[in-house]
Amino acid sequence: MPKNLRATAAWRISIWTTVAFALGTAVAFSIVYVLVAQGLRERSDTWLSGEAEVLAQVSVDTPKDHLYQRIVREVAELATQEVPDERNARGERLNSVFFLATDPTNSEGSLWVGPSSKDAFVAAIQRSKLAPGAPKSIAVEGWRQTFRVVVKAQNGRTVYLGLSDRGAKRMLHRLARRFLMVWCGMFLLGFMISYWSARRTLLRVERITETVARIGTEDLRERLPEPVNSDEISRLAKTFNRMLDRLQSSVNQLRTVTGAVAHDLKSPVTLIRGTLESALCDERNERWRDSVGEAIECLDRLLQLLNTTLDLAEAEAGALHMDLRPVDLSDVVRQLVDVYQPAMAERQHEVTSDLEEHVVVDADLPLLNRVLSNLLENELTHLPLGCRVNIRLHSHQGSAELVIEDDGPGFPPDIGSGVFKRFVKGKHSPGHGLGLAFVDAVAQAHGGGVRISDRAGSGAIITLSLPVHVLEAVLT
C-alpha cells in the first residue's frame, strides 16, 4: 500500500467513479422517494374526496329532525375509524381526522367531529381559501403536522373533512433513513470495488514502470512482462518491448560504429606519433626537433579531442560505458585540487576549499576524474592572472553539490545557456568547446547535472550536482 494513498491514480479513479455512482444512486433514491410520497398523498386525497362526498350526501339526504346531528355524527365517526390506528412509542395516535358541517338554515349551528380544539380548526379554515373539491394543506395552531382538507358544498350545506396522516409521514421518514443507510453502504462498497479493480489494473502499469526504471543503457536485454490476455496494458508492454528491441539495436550499432571510428583513427595517429618520436630521438635531425615536438603535441591534442568527442557522443546517446561504484567525492576533489595547486599558484590564483567530509556518490571514477579535471582546467585556462577560486562541497537533500566560484570576467554574454553545447566557446578561448559539454553529458549520465550562474559583482559560479550513495542518503 503506498504511503500517500491520495497521490495514487487508483485513488483518483475510484473517488471519481464512486462519486458519479453515488450521485446516480442518490438521484434514483430521490425519485423513488418523491414517487412514494406522491402516491401516499394521492391515496390520502382520494380517500378524503370520497369520504367528503359521502358525508355531504348523507348530510343532504338526512331529514332535518332531532336525529339529524346524531346520524351525521355517527356516519362521520365511522369514516374517521377507517383511518389506520397507528401510534408512536408513547401510545399517542399518529393520524388525526376532523369533520365539520355548516348549514346556514340549521339553527343548531355547525356539526363538529374531531379533536377538542374546534376553534383552532375553524380559524385555520377561515384563514385558508379552500376551493370545493380540491384538497389543500392548512396549518392549525397547536399542531405540528399540517392537515389535508377537502371541501364539499351541496344544497347550501358545506362539509369540511381533514386528515393529518402522520403515519404516512413517519413511514416516509423511515424510508428516507433506510435509503440513506443503503446509500452509504453502496457508497463504501462501490468505493472498495472501484479501488480494488483500479489498483489491480494499475499495479500492472506500476510493474511496467519499475521494469523500465531498472533497464539501463549498459544492459538493454531486460524486457517487460507480457500478459497472456490482449488488453490495453498488454499491448503497451508489447509496444515497449518492440521499442527496446529497436533501442538495443541502435545502441549496439552506435557502439560498433564508435569503436570502429576510434580504432581506425587512433591507429594511424598513434603510428604517426611513434614515427615522430623516433625522429625526435635521432640526434642527426637536430633542426627538425622543434617541428617534430610541435607535431607530437598537436597529435596529442587531436587524440584528446577524438576521445572526448567519442565519449561525448556515447554519453549523449545513453551508451556510455560506466562502472558505478561508491566514491568518496571529498577525497577525489581534494586530490585534484592538490594536483592543480602548483599550476594555479603559477598563474597567481588563490585557491580556497571548503569540503564536507565523507560525501559518497555512485560514480565511475575515471569519468569523475575527467569531469573534475575539466572544471579545474577551465578555471586555469580562462581566468586572468591573480584571481580567487573558491571550491565548496556539501550534500543537500540526497544530492552532492560541488560549487566552483571565481571572481574572473565570467562567461561571455553571447554564449549564455549554450555553454554546455558542443563546440560552443568564447571568441578568445583556446579550447574546442567540448569540456563543459562533456561535463554536462557525464553528469546527466550519472543522474545529476551541472549549471552556471553569474556571481554578484563579477565572476562565475559552476555547480555540479550528483546523487549521493543510496545507503548514505538513507542514513542522512
Helices and strands as residue ranges (DSSP letters): G 5-7, H 9-61, H 68-80, E 95-102, E 111-113, H 118-127, E 136-138, E 147-154, E 157-165, H 166-214, H 232-281, G 286-288, H 289-316, E 325-328, H 329-346, E 350-355, E 360-363, H 365-382, E 388-396, E 399-406, G 416-420, H 435-445, E 449-454, E 460-467, H 470-475
